[in-house]
Amino acid sequence: MALASPFASLEEAVSAARDVWFNKVDVHAWLQAFSAHPQIGDSTPSSHHATPTSAQLSSS
């Protein structure tokens, strides 16, 4: 997305995002992205990762 910017409109940005998400990101990256976030309705992530979050990094 950074390489494709700046965008002339919101529609152009959304189109570029769709192209990246559906044509350039592989299934493993999709699974990694979704596993890093809690499911709808959950208050905590379903899995804990060893990688610190930005909030954890900024508090150290």
DRENLO-243902 format. One record per residue (C-alpha): x, y, z; residue in one letter; residue number from 1. Coordinates in pm, 1 decimal, padded with zeros to 6 digits. Example, Ala and Ser with C-alpha at 12.3 -4.5 7.8 and 13.67 -1.06 7.14 Angstrom:
% DRENLO-243902
+----------+----------+----------+------+------+
|        X |        Y |        Z | resn | resi |
+----------+----------+----------+------+------+
|  01230.0 | -00450.0 |  00780.0 |    a |    1 |
|  01367.0 | -00106.0 |  00714.0 |    s |    2 |
+----------+----------+----------+------+------+
//
This chain:
% DRENLO-243902
+----------+----------+----------+------+------+
|        X |        Y |        Z | resn | resi |
+----------+----------+----------+------+------+
|  00000.0 |  00000.0 |  00000.0 |    m |    1 |
|  00283.0 |  00237.3 |  00082.0 |    a |    2 |
|  00441.3 |  00177.7 | -00256.9 |    l |    3 |
|  00111.4 |  00246.6 | -00433.6 |    a |    4 |
|  00036.1 |  00569.1 | -00245.6 |    s |    5 |
| -00052.7 |  00851.4 | -00256.2 |    p |    6 |
| -00405.7 |  00781.4 | -00371.6 |    f |    7 |
| -00623.9 |  01030.1 | -00556.2 |    a |    8 |
| -00939.6 |  00908.8 | -00380.6 |    s |    9 |
| -01075.5 |  00672.9 | -00118.9 |    l |   10 |
| -01203.4 |  00447.1 | -00396.0 |    e |   11 |
| -00853.6 |  00420.5 | -00544.2 |    e |   12 |
| -00709.2 |  00331.3 | -00202.0 |    a |   13 |
| -00977.4 |  00066.9 | -00141.5 |    v |   14 |
| -00917.6 | -00079.7 | -00487.0 |    s |   15 |
| -00543.4 | -00102.5 | -00419.8 |    a |   16 |
| -00607.2 | -00262.8 | -00079.9 |    a |   17 |
| -00838.2 | -00523.2 | -00235.7 |    r |   18 |
| -00578.0 | -00601.8 | -00500.4 |    d |   19 |
| -00308.6 | -00654.1 | -00236.6 |    v |   20 |
| -00531.0 | -00858.6 | -00005.0 |    w |   21 |
| -00680.6 | -01086.5 | -00269.8 |    f |   22 |
| -00398.8 | -01112.1 | -00525.8 |    n |   23 |
| -00069.6 | -01063.0 | -00342.6 |    k |   24 |
| -00116.6 | -01201.6 |  00009.8 |    v |   25 |
| -00092.0 | -01579.3 |  00036.5 |    d |   26 |
| -00312.7 | -01800.2 |  00254.6 |    v |   27 |
| -00048.0 | -01831.8 |  00527.4 |    h |   28 |
| -00033.6 | -01453.5 |  00564.5 |    a |   29 |
| -00415.1 | -01441.8 |  00587.7 |    w |   30 |
| -00411.6 | -01703.7 |  00862.7 |    l |   31 |
| -00136.8 | -01518.0 |  01049.2 |    q |   32 |
| -00329.4 | -01190.6 |  01026.7 |    a |   33 |
| -00651.6 | -01343.8 |  01156.0 |    f |   34 |
| -00486.1 | -01547.7 |  01432.8 |    s |   35 |
| -00337.2 | -01228.9 |  01579.4 |    a |   36 |
| -00681.9 | -01082.1 |  01654.6 |    h |   37 |
| -00956.2 | -01200.3 |  01891.3 |    p |   38 |
| -01268.3 | -01346.1 |  01738.7 |    q |   39 |
| -01575.7 | -01124.4 |  01738.3 |    i |   40 |
| -01722.4 | -01133.1 |  02087.7 |    g |   41 |
| -01398.4 | -01240.7 |  02258.6 |    d |   42 |
| -01227.4 | -00990.7 |  02483.0 |    s |   43 |
| -00882.6 | -01153.3 |  02461.7 |    t |   44 |
| -00689.8 | -01309.7 |  02172.5 |    p |   45 |
| -00749.6 | -01682.8 |  02130.0 |    s |   46 |
| -00377.3 | -01750.1 |  02099.0 |    s |   47 |
| -00079.8 | -01585.0 |  02262.4 |    h |   48 |
|  00226.3 | -01507.3 |  02055.3 |    h |   49 |
|  00584.4 | -01457.5 |  02169.2 |    a |   50 |
|  00610.8 | -01143.7 |  01956.8 |    t |   51 |
|  00552.6 | -00833.4 |  02169.4 |    p |   52 |
|  00288.9 | -00583.3 |  02065.7 |    t |   53 |
|  00371.2 | -00219.1 |  02000.9 |    s |   54 |
|  00210.7 | -00129.5 |  02334.8 |    a |   55 |
|  00437.6 | -00377.1 |  02513.1 |    q |   56 |
|  00742.0 | -00239.9 |  02333.3 |    l |   57 |
|  00660.4 |  00120.8 |  02418.4 |    s |   58 |
|  00610.5 |  00042.0 |  02787.3 |    s |   59 |
|  00957.1 | -00113.2 |  02824.8 |    s |   60 |
+----------+----------+----------+------+------+
//
